[in-house]
Amino acid sequence: MSDFRGVAHYEDAIAVGDLLLEYHPSYAYVMVKKGSGYYNLVRTEFIERYPNSNAVPVDLHDRYAYLGNQNRAMFQQAEALGWRER
């Protein structure tokens, strides 16, 4: 999954994470990588384009919220399995 990171194919990395989690649902490392993929989508689609969340256009609010929620959910699931940030 790390190979996707530098190439900016975050959605592809997330899809790979989905596939891996189908077969290994308790693989915290993949959850963290998937959460990082969602964060990178937030970063490239919103943080780098808008000065703050209030500047995000209304028609993109749902996507912004979805990506942020998925990011948090992946890290919460990994933490529930014992993963901790170093």
PyMOL commands that set and color helices and strands:
alter all, ss='L'
color gray80, all
select helices_A, chain A and resi 2-5+10-23+28-47+53-55+58-80
alter helices_A, ss='H'
color red, helices_A
deselect
rebuild
show_as cartoon
